[in-house]
Amino acid sequence: MSTTTIAGHEIEVNEEGFLTDPDQWTPDMAEALATQIGITLTDEHRRIIDFLRKDFAETGETPTLRRVTKVGGFPTKELFKLFPKKPAKKMAYIAGLPKPHGCV
């Protein structure tokens, strides 16, 4: 594990850059994390990130892409448009959550 500074907060991250403690995450970090992977956050991005954080708090697991579409009600095409190529991984990264199971 290593330590990095994101949006003025010193946090621990794993070898892939994911926060090791989701409780360290703040909304300010979302902007900085998104910028690191080339995404400019919009209100729609934030709605999805809010869903991920809420679902994680309720279940203790990072929601999969399928769960985000089925439970969250976000269309798959929209997720790929907002978070190109690897939406589940990118959404979890920006939300400060562990990488979803089955995500490479």
Secondary structure, DSSP 8 states (H G I E B T S, - for coil): -EEEEETTEEEEE-TTS-BS-GGG--HHHHHHHHHHTT----HHHHHHHHHHHHHHHHHSS---HHHHHHTT---HHHHHHHS-S-HHHHHHHHHT----TT--
